[in-house]
Amino acid sequence: MDPDFEDLGEFAEAVVEGDAEEMVEEALEMTFGIDL
């Protein structure tokens, strides 16, 4: 399964902002393709 680099960018942005909830959402989107 190839990671979606757009999601990866959003995940990295959430990490920088320290937004744990957003990090979890983006990780789920990358892993399972679930759009929360």
PDBQT receptor file of N, H, CA, C and O in Angstrom, charges set to zero:
ATOM      1  N   MET A   1       0.849  -1.197   0.000  1.00  0.00    +0.000 N 
ATOM      2  CA  MET A   1       0.000   0.000   0.000  1.00  0.00    +0.000 C 
ATOM      3  C   MET A   1       0.882   1.244   0.000  1.00  0.00    +0.000 C 
ATOM      4  O   MET A   1       1.688   1.447   0.908  1.00  0.00    +0.000 OA
ATOM      5  N   ASP A   2       0.720   2.068  -1.027  1.00  0.00    +0.000 N 
ATOM      6  H   ASP A   2       0.065   1.903  -1.765  1.00  0.00    +0.000 HD
ATOM      7  CA  ASP A   2       1.522   3.286  -1.120  1.00  0.00    +0.000 C 
ATOM      8  C   ASP A   2       0.888   4.392  -0.290  1.00  0.00    +0.000 C 
ATOM      9  O   ASP A   2      -0.319   4.618  -0.373  1.00  0.00    +0.000 OA
ATOM     10  N   PRO A   3       1.691   5.078   0.505  1.00  0.00    +0.000 N 
ATOM     11  CA  PRO A   3       1.139   6.205   1.263  1.00  0.00    +0.000 C 
ATOM     12  C   PRO A   3       0.722   7.324   0.317  1.00  0.00    +0.000 C 
ATOM     13  O   PRO A   3       1.348   7.550  -0.718  1.00  0.00    +0.000 OA
ATOM     14  N   ASP A   4      -0.329   8.008   0.688  1.00  0.00    +0.000 N 
ATOM     15  H   ASP A   4      -0.837   7.825   1.530  1.00  0.00    +0.000 HD
ATOM     16  CA  ASP A   4      -0.778   9.175  -0.069  1.00  0.00    +0.000 C 
ATOM     17  C   ASP A   4       0.051  10.365   0.405  1.00  0.00    +0.000 C 
ATOM     18  O   ASP A   4      -0.037  10.761   1.567  1.00  0.00    +0.000 OA
ATOM     19  N   PHE A   5       0.849  10.931  -0.487  1.00  0.00    +0.000 N 
ATOM     20  H   PHE A   5       0.920  10.609  -1.431  1.00  0.00    +0.000 HD
ATOM     21  CA  PHE A   5       1.793  11.961  -0.053  1.00  0.00    +0.000 C 
ATOM     22  C   PHE A   5       1.097  13.250   0.370  1.00  0.00    +0.000 C 
ATOM     23  O   PHE A   5       1.652  14.042   1.132  1.00  0.00    +0.000 OA
ATOM     24  N   GLU A   6      -0.123  13.457  -0.127  1.00  0.00    +0.000 N 
ATOM     25  H   GLU A   6      -0.575  12.814  -0.745  1.00  0.00    +0.000 HD
ATOM     26  CA  GLU A   6      -0.891  14.614   0.341  1.00  0.00    +0.000 C 
ATOM     27  C   GLU A   6      -1.247  14.424   1.810  1.00  0.00    +0.000 C 
ATOM     28  O   GLU A   6      -1.114  15.344   2.617  1.00  0.00    +0.000 OA
ATOM     29  N   ASP A   7      -1.707  13.206   2.152  1.00  0.00    +0.000 N 
ATOM     30  H   ASP A   7      -1.815  12.458   1.496  1.00  0.00    +0.000 HD
ATOM     31  CA  ASP A   7      -1.997  12.899   3.556  1.00  0.00    +0.000 C 
ATOM     32  C   ASP A   7      -0.733  12.992   4.395  1.00  0.00    +0.000 C 
ATOM     33  O   ASP A   7      -0.761  13.477   5.526  1.00  0.00    +0.000 OA
ATOM     34  N   LEU A   8       0.384  12.521   3.831  1.00  0.00    +0.000 N 
ATOM     35  H   LEU A   8       0.407  12.127   2.913  1.00  0.00    +0.000 HD
ATOM     36  CA  LEU A   8       1.654  12.567   4.550  1.00  0.00    +0.000 C 
ATOM     37  C   LEU A   8       2.033  14.008   4.877  1.00  0.00    +0.000 C 
ATOM     38  O   LEU A   8       2.523  14.293   5.970  1.00  0.00    +0.000 OA
ATOM     39  N   GLY A   9       1.807  14.906   3.937  1.00  0.00    +0.000 N 
ATOM     40  H   GLY A   9       1.409  14.675   3.050  1.00  0.00    +0.000 HD
ATOM     41  CA  GLY A   9       2.090  16.319   4.169  1.00  0.00    +0.000 C 
ATOM     42  C   GLY A   9       1.211  16.901   5.262  1.00  0.00    +0.000 C 
ATOM     43  O   GLY A   9       1.671  17.683   6.094  1.00  0.00    +0.000 OA
ATOM     44  N   GLU A  10      -0.069  16.510   5.251  1.00  0.00    +0.000 N 
ATOM     45  H   GLU A  10      -0.443  15.875   4.575  1.00  0.00    +0.000 HD
ATOM     46  CA  GLU A  10      -0.988  16.991   6.285  1.00  0.00    +0.000 C 
ATOM     47  C   GLU A  10      -0.593  16.432   7.644  1.00  0.00    +0.000 C 
ATOM     48  O   GLU A  10      -0.698  17.113   8.664  1.00  0.00    +0.000 OA
ATOM     49  N   PHE A  11      -0.131  15.167   7.644  1.00  0.00    +0.000 N 
ATOM     50  H   PHE A  11      -0.045  14.614   6.815  1.00  0.00    +0.000 HD
ATOM     51  CA  PHE A  11       0.327  14.538   8.881  1.00  0.00    +0.000 C 
ATOM     52  C   PHE A  11       1.538  15.288   9.438  1.00  0.00    +0.000 C 
ATOM     53  O   PHE A  11       1.598  15.592  10.629  1.00  0.00    +0.000 OA
ATOM     54  N   ALA A  12       2.496  15.579   8.563  1.00  0.00    +0.000 N 
ATOM     55  H   ALA A  12       2.447  15.332   7.595  1.00  0.00    +0.000 HD
ATOM     56  CA  ALA A  12       3.701  16.302   8.989  1.00  0.00    +0.000 C 
ATOM     57  C   ALA A  12       3.341  17.683   9.531  1.00  0.00    +0.000 C 
ATOM     58  O   ALA A  12       3.923  18.145  10.513  1.00  0.00    +0.000 OA
ATOM     59  N   GLU A  13       2.383  18.332   8.887  1.00  0.00    +0.000 N 
ATOM     60  H   GLU A  13       1.910  17.957   8.090  1.00  0.00    +0.000 HD
ATOM     61  CA  GLU A  13       1.934  19.652   9.340  1.00  0.00    +0.000 C 
ATOM     62  C   GLU A  13       1.321  19.554  10.737  1.00  0.00    +0.000 C 
ATOM     63  O   GLU A  13       1.561  20.410  11.588  1.00  0.00    +0.000 OA
ATOM     64  N   ALA A  14       0.530  18.505  10.967  1.00  0.00    +0.000 N 
ATOM     65  H   ALA A  14       0.335  17.809  10.276  1.00  0.00    +0.000 HD
ATOM     66  CA  ALA A  14      -0.087  18.296  12.282  1.00  0.00    +0.000 C 
ATOM     67  C   ALA A  14       0.976  18.028  13.346  1.00  0.00    +0.000 C 
ATOM     68  O   ALA A  14       0.853  18.487  14.482  1.00  0.00    +0.000 OA
ATOM     69  N   VAL A  15       2.021  17.283  12.973  1.00  0.00    +0.000 N 
ATOM     70  H   VAL A  15       2.121  16.910  12.050  1.00  0.00    +0.000 HD
ATOM     71  CA  VAL A  15       3.117  17.012  13.909  1.00  0.00    +0.000 C 
ATOM     72  C   VAL A  15       3.791  18.323  14.317  1.00  0.00    +0.000 C 
ATOM     73  O   VAL A  15       4.047  18.566  15.497  1.00  0.00    +0.000 OA
ATOM     74  N   VAL A  16       4.072  19.161  13.317  1.00  0.00    +0.000 N 
ATOM     75  H   VAL A  16       3.864  18.964  12.359  1.00  0.00    +0.000 HD
ATOM     76  CA  VAL A  16       4.727  20.441  13.582  1.00  0.00    +0.000 C 
ATOM     77  C   VAL A  16       3.874  21.304  14.508  1.00  0.00    +0.000 C 
ATOM     78  O   VAL A  16       4.390  21.987  15.393  1.00  0.00    +0.000 OA
ATOM     79  N   GLU A  17       2.557  21.260  14.289  1.00  0.00    +0.000 N 
ATOM     80  H   GLU A  17       2.138  20.705  13.570  1.00  0.00    +0.000 HD
ATOM     81  CA  GLU A  17       1.642  22.059  15.104  1.00  0.00    +0.000 C 
ATOM     82  C   GLU A  17       1.360  21.407  16.455  1.00  0.00    +0.000 C 
ATOM     83  O   GLU A  17       0.764  22.023  17.339  1.00  0.00    +0.000 OA
ATOM     84  N   GLY A  18       1.793  20.161  16.606  1.00  0.00    +0.000 N 
ATOM     85  H   GLY A  18       2.277  19.661  15.888  1.00  0.00    +0.000 HD
ATOM     86  CA  GLY A  18       1.561  19.455  17.862  1.00  0.00    +0.000 C 
ATOM     87  C   GLY A  18       0.102  19.069  18.044  1.00  0.00    +0.000 C 
ATOM     88  O   GLY A  18      -0.382  18.960  19.170  1.00  0.00    +0.000 OA
ATOM     89  N   ASP A  19      -0.600  18.863  16.930  1.00  0.00    +0.000 N 
ATOM     90  H   ASP A  19      -0.207  18.951  16.014  1.00  0.00    +0.000 HD
ATOM     91  CA  ASP A  19      -2.031  18.545  16.972  1.00  0.00    +0.000 C 
ATOM     92  C   ASP A  19      -2.212  17.027  16.974  1.00  0.00    +0.000 C 
ATOM     93  O   ASP A  19      -2.255  16.394  15.920  1.00  0.00    +0.000 OA
ATOM     94  N   ALA A  20      -2.317  16.459  18.170  1.00  0.00    +0.000 N 
ATOM     95  H   ALA A  20      -2.282  16.974  19.026  1.00  0.00    +0.000 HD
ATOM     96  CA  ALA A  20      -2.366  15.000  18.310  1.00  0.00    +0.000 C 
ATOM     97  C   ALA A  20      -3.601  14.413  17.634  1.00  0.00    +0.000 C 
ATOM     98  O   ALA A  20      -3.506  13.388  16.959  1.00  0.00    +0.000 OA
ATOM     99  N   GLU A  21      -4.747  15.045  17.807  1.00  0.00    +0.000 N 
ATOM    100  H   GLU A  21      -4.823  15.878  18.355  1.00  0.00    +0.000 HD
ATOM    101  CA  GLU A  21      -5.981  14.525  17.210  1.00  0.00    +0.000 C 
ATOM    102  C   GLU A  21      -5.867  14.481  15.688  1.00  0.00    +0.000 C 
ATOM    103  O   GLU A  21      -6.265  13.505  15.052  1.00  0.00    +0.000 OA
ATOM    104  N   GLU A  22      -5.319  15.550  15.115  1.00  0.00    +0.000 N 
ATOM    105  H   GLU A  22      -4.995  16.342  15.631  1.00  0.00    +0.000 HD
ATOM    106  CA  GLU A  22      -5.136  15.609  13.669  1.00  0.00    +0.000 C 
ATOM    107  C   GLU A  22      -4.127  14.553  13.207  1.00  0.00    +0.000 C 
ATOM    108  O   GLU A  22      -4.298  13.951  12.147  1.00  0.00    +0.000 OA
ATOM    109  N   MET A  23      -3.080  14.332  14.003  1.00  0.00    +0.000 N 
ATOM    110  H   MET A  23      -2.942  14.821  14.864  1.00  0.00    +0.000 HD
ATOM    111  CA  MET A  23      -2.088  13.310  13.655  1.00  0.00    +0.000 C 
ATOM    112  C   MET A  23      -2.745  11.944  13.579  1.00  0.00    +0.000 C 
ATOM    113  O   MET A  23      -2.480  11.173  12.656  1.00  0.00    +0.000 OA
ATOM    114  N   VAL A  24      -3.601  11.642  14.545  1.00  0.00    +0.000 N 
ATOM    115  H   VAL A  24      -3.817  12.268  15.294  1.00  0.00    +0.000 HD
ATOM    116  CA  VAL A  24      -4.296  10.345  14.554  1.00  0.00    +0.000 C 
ATOM    117  C   VAL A  24      -5.187  10.219  13.322  1.00  0.00    +0.000 C 
ATOM    118  O   VAL A  24      -5.191   9.182  12.657  1.00  0.00    +0.000 OA
ATOM    119  N   GLU A  25      -5.944  11.277  13.018  1.00  0.00    +0.000 N 
ATOM    120  H   GLU A  25      -5.941  12.119  13.557  1.00  0.00    +0.000 HD
ATOM    121  CA  GLU A  25      -6.827  11.239  11.852  1.00  0.00    +0.000 C 
ATOM    122  C   GLU A  25      -6.037  11.015  10.570  1.00  0.00    +0.000 C 
ATOM    123  O   GLU A  25      -6.412  10.180   9.748  1.00  0.00    +0.000 OA
ATOM    124  N   GLU A  26      -4.952  11.750  10.397  1.00  0.00    +0.000 N 
ATOM    125  H   GLU A  26      -4.647  12.428  11.066  1.00  0.00    +0.000 HD
ATOM    126  CA  GLU A  26      -4.157  11.614   9.181  1.00  0.00    +0.000 C 
ATOM    127  C   GLU A  26      -3.502  10.236   9.098  1.00  0.00    +0.000 C 
ATOM    128  O   GLU A  26      -3.398   9.657   8.017  1.00  0.00    +0.000 OA
ATOM    129  N   ALA A  27      -3.061   9.716  10.243  1.00  0.00    +0.000 N 
ATOM    130  H   ALA A  27      -3.146  10.187  11.122  1.00  0.00    +0.000 HD
ATOM    131  CA  ALA A  27      -2.453   8.383  10.255  1.00  0.00    +0.000 C 
ATOM    132  C   ALA A  27      -3.474   7.334   9.828  1.00  0.00    +0.000 C 
ATOM    133  O   ALA A  27      -3.145   6.418   9.074  1.00  0.00    +0.000 OA
ATOM    134  N   LEU A  28      -4.709   7.461  10.304  1.00  0.00    +0.000 N 
ATOM    135  H   LEU A  28      -4.977   8.206  10.917  1.00  0.00    +0.000 HD
ATOM    136  CA  LEU A  28      -5.767   6.532   9.904  1.00  0.00    +0.000 C 
ATOM    137  C   LEU A  28      -6.064   6.658   8.419  1.00  0.00    +0.000 C 
ATOM    138  O   LEU A  28      -6.270   5.654   7.736  1.00  0.00    +0.000 OA
ATOM    139  N   GLU A  29      -6.086   7.886   7.918  1.00  0.00    +0.000 N 
ATOM    140  H   GLU A  29      -5.919   8.701   8.473  1.00  0.00    +0.000 HD
ATOM    141  CA  GLU A  29      -6.331   8.089   6.495  1.00  0.00    +0.000 C 
ATOM    142  C   GLU A  29      -5.230   7.434   5.664  1.00  0.00    +0.000 C 
ATOM    143  O   GLU A  29      -5.512   6.780   4.660  1.00  0.00    +0.000 OA
ATOM    144  N   MET A  30      -3.981   7.610   6.082  1.00  0.00    +0.000 N 
ATOM    145  H   MET A  30      -3.752   8.142   6.898  1.00  0.00    +0.000 HD
ATOM    146  CA  MET A  30      -2.860   7.030   5.341  1.00  0.00    +0.000 C 
ATOM    147  C   MET A  30      -2.889   5.512   5.404  1.00  0.00    +0.000 C 
ATOM    148  O   MET A  30      -2.618   4.833   4.413  1.00  0.00    +0.000 OA
ATOM    149  N   THR A  31      -3.222   4.979   6.588  1.00  0.00    +0.000 N 
ATOM    150  H   THR A  31      -3.442   5.530   7.393  1.00  0.00    +0.000 HD
ATOM    151  CA  THR A  31      -3.136   3.540   6.799  1.00  0.00    +0.000 C 
ATOM    152  C   THR A  31      -4.308   2.794   6.178  1.00  0.00    +0.000 C 
ATOM    153  O   THR A  31      -4.122   1.774   5.514  1.00  0.00    +0.000 OA
ATOM    154  N   PHE A  32      -5.508   3.303   6.394  1.00  0.00    +0.000 N 
ATOM    155  H   PHE A  32      -5.659   4.131   6.934  1.00  0.00    +0.000 HD
ATOM    156  CA  PHE A  32      -6.709   2.565   6.001  1.00  0.00    +0.000 C 
ATOM    157  C   PHE A  32      -7.502   3.228   4.882  1.00  0.00    +0.000 C 
ATOM    158  O   PHE A  32      -8.482   2.667   4.394  1.00  0.00    +0.000 OA
ATOM    159  N   GLY A  33      -7.076   4.424   4.476  1.00  0.00    +0.000 N 
ATOM    160  H   GLY A  33      -6.280   4.881   4.872  1.00  0.00    +0.000 HD
ATOM    161  CA  GLY A  33      -7.816   5.129   3.441  1.00  0.00    +0.000 C 
ATOM    162  C   GLY A  33      -9.146   5.666   3.936  1.00  0.00    +0.000 C 
ATOM    163  O   GLY A  33     -10.041   5.944   3.138  1.00  0.00    +0.000 OA
ATOM    164  N   ILE A  34      -9.283   5.815   5.257  1.00  0.00    +0.000 N 
ATOM    165  H   ILE A  34      -8.556   5.589   5.905  1.00  0.00    +0.000 HD
ATOM    166  CA  ILE A  34     -10.504   6.344   5.855  1.00  0.00    +0.000 C 
ATOM    167  C   ILE A  34     -10.394   7.865   5.879  1.00  0.00    +0.000 C 
ATOM    168  O   ILE A  34      -9.430   8.418   6.409  1.00  0.00    +0.000 OA
ATOM    169  N   ASP A  35     -11.378   8.529   5.307  1.00  0.00    +0.000 N 
ATOM    170  H   ASP A  35     -12.161   8.079   4.877  1.00  0.00    +0.000 HD
ATOM    171  CA  ASP A  35     -11.366   9.990   5.319  1.00  0.00    +0.000 C 
ATOM    172  C   ASP A  35     -12.271  10.476   6.435  1.00  0.00    +0.000 C 
ATOM    173  O   ASP A  35     -13.495  10.420   6.316  1.00  0.00    +0.000 OA
ATOM    174  N   LEU A  36     -11.672  10.957   7.525  1.00  0.00    +0.000 N 
ATOM    175  H   LEU A  36     -10.678  11.003   7.621  1.00  0.00    +0.000 HD
ATOM    176  CA  LEU A  36     -12.455  11.378   8.684  1.00  0.00    +0.000 C 
ATOM    177  C   LEU A  36     -12.835  12.845   8.578  1.00  0.00    +0.000 C 
ATOM    178  O   LEU A  36     -13.499  13.377   9.467  1.00  0.00    +0.000 OA
TER     179      LEU A  36
